[in-house]
Every structure is written in structure tokens, then in C-alpha cells.
Amino acid sequence: MTYSVNLRKNLRVLALSGAAILSSTAQAQTTVITADKMVDVLTGKIVEYPAVFVGADGRITSIADARTVKWGSDITHIKLAGKTILPGLIDMHVHLDGPADIGGYRGLEFTDSFWGMTAVGSAQAMLKAGFTTVRNVGSGNRNDIGLKQAIENGYATGPRIVPAGYALGATGGHCDSTFLPPSLEKAGKEEGIADSEDELRYQVRRQRKYGAEVIKVCATGGVFSRNTEPGQQQLSERELRVIAEEAHQWGLRVAAHAHGGDGIKAAIKAGIDTIEHASLVDDEGIKLAATRVRPVWFSMDIFNTDYTQAEGAKNGVLEDNLRKDREVAQIQRDNFRKAHKAGVKMVFASDAGVMPHGLVGGQFKVMVEYGMTPLEAIQAATRNAAQALGREKDVGAIAVGRFADIIAVDGDPLANVRELETVDAVVKGGKIVD
């Protein structure tokens, strides 16, 4: 039995206290999850001995004190004794069909369908690492959309996926295929590539038509493309505005790959929702982001360079790409600190695919090293990310009405955020992940 829409709307957000708190429709509860402690990311507080009740639809129906509440033998009990539970984590920038150990021209060794097959293992690795929701910002052959459908229909295991399909960009830009000679060019433009406002508007509609739930656009050059520099602006503010307006009209949000300062400012002024990388942002760009009326979020991947510099060359990454990576890495980390200090809204983003998907939890410690408290780093991957996605009613907190996506760790992540590098248990939709 599941709740009706009206009943869900009428459920009050229950205050956590020592008294038992139960929904009046206990018969709909199928599972209870208990632990020693819970991190409430909405209040920033630790809750002792939570009992999280879950309905048949995988959503949380009530939260109580496990020391005083009772439940029947017909309710499945997931007992996480000695553990601290948190909301399932959200990574806002992944590429599930991009194995980190294949770089440069090595990608030409494999057939087209290979990349979609690798995405299955990447999704499993993300889920095992505690990331129950990911935003996949660009994939070939719409692999992210196909994988989302496979997971939702029980053919594969993985997190909830917010897919973009093909990324949008300019001819010869970061989102274009720049590793091939003209003799191998397709007849017509690559999917997602556009060179006018009308073409960009069409590409937004086309990606949405075939399953995209977020629009990804490349506003500047990039690190791991060929013949582009990270600081180069590649779409005008007016072109970016067309993308944002069209996407928002359809109820979609927009993520802009933007390393360079001018491209970042153009994207912010154009109404883009999240700025990916934001490596070379200047003081004016930080101020624009901190003060824009419509919220804009920085999505900064400040950990993966540790992997790329150590392993990139042997994986086939070209020296020119490694050079660009070295040039922006420390600047990006310093700008992360500046943006956070200035009050820019920030979300967790790893760029998994540049680094192995199972290692992304290592970014939390770097976020703390560069200015965040452990709680703020955790909120970036939970509460903030859900807000940036526009999915606060579904994910991002252990709260009544949201999916019972929960992870468990041994220690106190608010004292030692590195606890999140090794997650001990993962629950998705009220079911333990094996």
C-alpha cells in the first residue's frame, strides 16, 4: 500500500526528539532502519538512536527514537548497530561511460558500444561508494539515459541518474570531437554541436526529447580535449542565455562547463544554474555568483588532479592535457577557498571518469583542507546538491517524504570527514544494497 498524493502533501515534517514519532498510517510501513546516530544535514545536528520508517514506495514515512518506539514483526528491520547514518550522497558531475584508465588516443581501440558497457561497472562503483544519486553531465550514444532506464527497470544496479545525453558546444570546442582528422569527420555536425542561437535552441529540445533531465553546455575550452585551452570562451553570453531560457521553459536546469573567467561570468549572467569546474574564476565572477538573485552553484572538482598527475601518462593521457591539468589544479583549489569564503553556493562534484568512480569520496578531505567544515562538505553532497537539482522533495536528506537513500559509516564524519572514503552500508529506497 502506498500513500496517495494528497496524503503525502499533508504529512508534517516531524521534529526529532526523545519521544516516539510515528505516522498515522503505520500499516503502510514496510521497513525500519536503526543506527546509533544520524547526521541531520538540514539542521547540522546529530540525532541519537534514530529509527527511520520506510513505506512500500521507498520513501520515509516517519522518524522516531529507536529506544522507545515499537514495531511489529511484519516490518523488515535493517539494523546498523554502532553506525552513524547520513543521507545518500549526491555527485553533481560524473561521466559514467568514461573509464579513468583509458585516455588520449587509446579510446580509438574500442568499439562504439564498449563505453556503455563500462558505465554499468562505474554505476555500481559509485553506489558502493555511497553515492545514491549522480548527475551525468554528458555521454556518448546517450549511454547515461539507457543506463538510467536499465537501473530503474531492474536490469542493472546503480544510483539514481540525472542524465544529460549529449553535451552541447561549438564546432571545434571542448564538447566537440577534436581528436580526429577531417578525413574521419561525420557527414554533418556531431550530436550536440551547434553554431547559432537557433541551432542551440534545437539541441536543447532534442536532448530533452530523448531523455535528458539536465542540459550540459561547454562555455569554455577544457583540460582533456585537444586544441582548446581552459580559459578560452567558446560560446557568447547571448548563446548561453538562449540555452538557459529554452531549458528553463521546459523545466530543465543547465550545467555549464566553464574554466575561464570570461566564460564563467557570461554563464552566470546568462542564467546558467551550475558552473562546472570554475577553475579560473576571478573576483568579479565570484561576486556575481554570490549575489545573483536566481541561485547559481559552483561545482568544483578539486580532487581528481591527484589521480591524473599520478596515473594519467600511463593511461594514455597526452602530455598537453597533463600540462593543462597542472596549470589549473592549484588555482582551482585556491579559488574554491575564495568562493566558499565569499558565500558562493557550492555542490559536490568529482568529474568521475577523469578519476576512478569508486574513489570520489576522497574529495571530502580536500574540500575541508580548502576551507569547508566537515558538515559543509557533507551538505554540499546532500542538501545543497538536492537544491541545485530541484529535487529537495526526493533526495538530499533523511526526512519524511524523501526516498530512504541512506549510508552508514563507523565513526563520526563531522569530526573526521574521511569516514566517507569507506562507506560500510548503503540503502537505496529502503532496501539494503548488496
N, C-alpha and C positions, 0 to 999 in steps of 0.2 A: 504494500500500500504506500503511495507517495502523497505528499502534500499537494493540495490544489494551489493554483497561482495566488488566489486571494488569501489563503491561509498563510502562505509564505510571506506575503506583504504585511500581514498583521502580527507576525511573530516579533516580539520585542527583543532588542539586544539585551541579553541578560548580564547583569553585573556579577562579577566573580567575587565570591565571599566564602566564609566558612560554612554557610548554610547550604543545604542541598537545593539545587535549582533544576527542575525538570519540566519538560514540555508537557502540555496537557494532552498531547496525542502520543503517549508513550508506546502505544501499540504499533506505531509506525517505525519505532526504533529497532534496528537490527543488530547494531554493533556498539560496543563501548570501548574506548581506548583510554587506558590509565597509565600514569607515569608518576615519578616523584615530583617533577617540576615542569612548568610550562612557561615559555617566553611569550608574553602578550606584546606583540610588536606594535599594537595600536596605542598602548599606554606606556610601554617601556618597562613594565614591571614583571617580576617573576611571580607566578601563581603556584602555590604548593598543592600537591596531590590532585591534579585535575582529573576529572572523568568526562571525556568528550563523547557524547552520544551521537550516533550517525543513523540517518534514515535509509530506507531502501534505495533512494535516489543518489546515495553517496554524499549527501550534504549534512552538515552539522545541525542537529535539532536542538541541542541544549548542552550546557557545560555545568558541571556540578563539582562538589567536593567529594572525592572518592572515599574519604574516611567516614562519611555519614550517609551517602546515598546507597540505595539498594537497587538491584535489577534482577530480573528473572533468568532462569536457566535457558530460556529461549533466545537470549541475546548473546551473540558472539563477543567474547572478551579478548581484546588484544592487550596483553599485559606487558608494559615496558618498564618493569621494575628497575629502580636505580638509574633511570634515564631522565634526561631533560628533553622535552619535545618543543619543536618550533614549527611554524608553517613550512610547507614545502617551498623550496627555493625557486626563484624565477631568474633565468638568464635572458637578458634582453637582446643579445647579439650572438647568435650561433650560426654555423654553417654545417648542418648535419651530414651533408653529402660531400664534405671536404676532408679527407683523411690528412692529418697533420704530417705524416711521414712521406707524403708524395708532393714534391714541389717542382717549380720550374717546368722544363720541358718533359719531365718524367710522366706527366699526365697524359701525354700522347701515346704511352704504351698500352692504354686500356680502352676497351670498347665503351660506347656511349652509356650502356645500361649498367656498367660497373659502379658508377657513382651512386646510383640509387640503392644498390645492394649494400654498399658500405654504410649508408645512412641508417640502416637497421641496427647495426652494431653501435654506431655513435649514439643513437637514441637510448639504447639500453645502458650505455656507459653514463650518459647524463642522468638518467633516472636513478641508477645505482649510487651516483654521487650526491643524490638528494635534490636534484632539480626536477620538480614535478611539472613545471611549465617552462617552455622555451619559446622565444620569438626567433624564427629562422628568417634572416634578412637576405634572401636571395639564394636561388638554387637553379641548377640546370635541369631542363626537362620537367620542371615542376615537381621535382623529387620530394620536396617538403610537403606539398599538397597530397601526393599519393601516399606518403608515409603517414601523414595525419589520418587519412581515411583508413589505412590498414590498422593503425592502433585503435581507432575508435570502433572498428568492427571486429576486433579480436584476433586479427591475423598477425599482429606484431605487438611487442611490448615497448613502451616508451612514455615520455612525458606528454602533457597536453602541448600541442604545437600551434602557434600562431604563425601561419605561413605567408610569405610574400610572393611566391612564384618567382618570376624573373625580376631582377633589379633593373631600374630604368637609368639611362645615361645617354651621353652624347657619343657620336661616332668618334672612335679613337680615344675615348675617355676610359676611366678606371673600370666602368661596368661593361665595356666592350671587350671583345676577344682580341687582345693585342699581341699574342704570341705567334700568330701565323702569318705567312707571306700572302700577298694579294692573290697569288695563283690558287690558294685554297679557300678564298673567301666565298661565302654562300651567295647565291643569287638573291639580291635584296638584303636588307639590314638584318643583323642578328636580332633575335627576340628581345624586346625591351629597349632597343636603341632608337632614339628619336632626335630630330634636329630642328624642330619648330614647336611652337606652343600647341598647335593642333595635333601634331604627332604625339606629343607628351600626354595631352588630354586623352587621346585614343588609347595610349598604352596603359594609363590608369584604369580605364574602363575594361580593357582587355584582360589585365591581370585579375581584376575583381571578377570578371565573368567566369574565369576558370578556377576560382577558389581562393584567391589571395584575400587575406584578412588584415594585412598591413601593406602599405606601399613603400618600397625601398628605392631611393634615388641616390645617385652619386653626384654630389655637388662639386667635388674637387678630385684631383688626382689621388693616387694611392701608393702604398708601400709595396704591395705584392703584385702589382700589374707592371707591364712593360711599357716604356715610352711615356710614362706620366710621372710627375713629381707631386708629392703630397700637398704642397702649397698652391698648386695651380687651381684656379676656379674654372669649372668646366660647364656650368650652367648659370645663366643670369638670374638675378633676383626675380625678374618678371617670369621667367620659365619655371622657377621653383614655386612661385606663387600660383601659377596655373595648376601645377601638380597638387599643391596643398588644397586649393579651392575645390578641385574636382574630387579629390579623395574625401574631403570632409563632407561634400554634398552627398556622397554615397555612404557616409557613416564610417569611413576608414581613417586611420591615422597614418602619418608619414614619418619614416625614418630616413634621415639624410646622412650618408657617408660624407664627412667633411673634416679634413685635416687642416686645411689652410685658413688663415684668419679671415680673409675676404669672403671665402665661401661660407664659413660659419656665420658671419654676420648677415650675408644675403639670405641664408636659410632661416635664420631667426626672424628677420624682417618679413620674410615671405609667409610665415605662419607654420613652418615645419614643426612637428611635435617632439621629435627626439633628434639630437645631434650626435651622430656616431663618431667616436674617436676624439674629436675636438682637440687634437694634439697641439696645434699651433695657435690656439685662441689667444687673442690679445685682450688688454684691459677693457677696451670698448665692447668687445664681444661678450665678455663676462658680465659687464653691466647690463647689456641688452638682455641677456638670458635671465639675469636675476630680477629684472624689473618688468619683463613683458607681461601683459595682462593675461593673455591665454598662456597657460603654463607650458614651458619648454624644459626638456630634461636633457642633461648631459649623460651620455652613455659611453664611458671611457674604459677601454681595455688596457689596464696598466700592469698586467702580469705577464702576458704571453711572450714579451720580448726575452724573458729569461730562457724560455724554451727555444725560440727561433735562433737566438745567437749561439746557443749551445749545440743545437741539433740541425739547424737549417741547412748548412752546407752539405752534410752527408745525406740529407733527404732530397737534395737536388735543387734547393732554392738558389737562385742566381746571386752572384756577388753584388750586382747592382741593387737587388731587392734587400739584401742584408745591409748594404750601405745605407739605404733609406731608413731601414729599421733602426740602425744605430743612431742616426741623426735625430730622429724624432722621439726616441724612447724616453730619455730623461726629461726632455722638455715637456712631454705629455704628462709625466708623473708630477713635475713641479706645477704644471697648470691645473692638474687635478686638485692639488692642495689649495691653490689660489681660488679656483672656482668654488670649492666647498666652503672655504673661509668667507667668501663673498655672499654665500647663501643661495647659490645656484642649485636647483633641484637636480638630484642625481640618482641614477639607477645602476644596478649591477649589470655589467656586460663584459664577456670574456673574449669574444671573437673565436670561440672554439672552432676548430678546423685549422686555424693557424697553429694552435697547440692542441694536444690530445683532449678529447671531450671529458674524459674521466678525471682530469687534473684541475678542472676550473675552480674547485673550492680553494685552491691555493691563492686565489686573488684576494680573499678576505684579509689576509695578513698584510698585503701590500696596501690595501685601502686604509688600513689602520696606521700603517707606517707613514702614510702621506696625509694624515690629518683627521680621519674619522675615528669616532669611538667604535668599539665593537658593536654596540647597539645600532649606531647609524649605518654601519656596513651591512648588518643584517636587515635593517629596514630598507636599504637600497635594493635588496634582493627579495623583498616581500611586499611590504606596504607600498613603498614608492613605485615599484615595478607594476603592481596591480593598478595603481592610479594612472600611470603612464600608458598602460594598455587600455584603460577604460573598463576594467573588469574587476572593480572592487567588490562586486556582489558575488564573485565566483572564487577568487584566489587571493593570496597575499596575507592572510591572517587566519588564525584559529578562532573563528567567530561563527555565531549562529547564522545559518543560511548559506555559508560558503562551503565549497567542496572540502571534504575531510582529507586534504592533502597535508600530510604531517611527516616530519622526520624526527629522529631521535639520536642523541649523542650521549656519551658517558658523562662528560664534565659540564662545566658552566661556560657556555660560549660568550657570555657577557664579560667574563673575566679573561678568557683565553679563546679568541675567535678562531684559532687554529683547530679547535674541536671540529669545525665544519669541513676540515680536509678529509676526515674519515667518518662518514655517517654510518651509524650502527643499525638503523632500521628506516624503512621508507614505507609510508602508507599513502596510497592514491585512491581517492574516492571511497575511503573507509575500508579498503582491502590492503592487507599486507603484501608488499612486493617481494617475491622470492628472488 
